[in-house]
Amino acid sequence: MKLTLYDSIALKCSREVTTGYSTSFSLGIRTLAKKHRPAIYAIYGFVRLADEIVDTFFGHRQREMLDRFRNDTAEAIAEGVSSNPVLHSFQWAVNTYNIDSEFIEAFLYSMEMDLEQKNHDHHSYEKYIYGSAEAVGLMCLRVFCHDDPQRFDRLREPARMLGSAFQKVNFLRDIRSDYIDRGRVYFPGVDFNNFSSHDKKQIEQDIETDFMTALEGIRALDGGSRRGVYLAYSYYQALFNKIRKTPPEAVAGQRFRISNTKKIVLLVKVIVLDLTGLI
């Protein structure tokens, strides 16, 4: 499909959103095959915009804004155009790569949950993770496996587990902002005022299981997507390792980060592993 000038400008806008908000994901996308990058930028831009509505637009009519965003998204996809450049680039990705509407609806439902739900039971926790992270991973997998639907079916579960692991690491990393600033507790039955070693260990074991399943799927990706996804996996593993070394009583007192120097080191390591066939 040939891009119009507006298509190109809209896609550049989503790329700017990605690079502005996340250096780690930007590095990962830049290691993907060029043909994959515009759509992944478009997906990230869409996700980021929705996340901003529920996480930072306090004092505004967030419910109305999210409802309008949902309607604008559906209209953009149906009509194949939007005056919002981020939504225009997203509809381009959806219509070009046949991204399932179920994934989009699940994601937006999780965003709606953030406006209404501060605590989760096991069912709502799994539903939230599916929509907010696993469904996004499946959108990306549609792009990576556009010409190979059988590969998509084989890698569907590992892609979900990768998104799940990323989101659970985010929950641990962001306790300070989620719980202290917004009053949200995603992990069922966990009291962060009395966060124990047992609580932390159970969560970490769950994340480790997700990572193990995800790695099998990453290794089965083609060369155009494997390096970038493995880089994101490596980044989150490094973040997870920092959290594991931190006592439970100290986890809520900081927001964990990986330095830019460490990110570059991980990038070089991943490139070497990929070139030598060790991923």
Helices and strands as residue ranges (DSSP letters): H 5-21, H 23-30, H 37-55, H 62-79, H 85-97, H 101-116, H 122-129, I 130-134, H 135-144, H 149-173, H 175-175, I 176-181, G 192-194, H 197-219, H 223-244, H 248-251, H 260-275
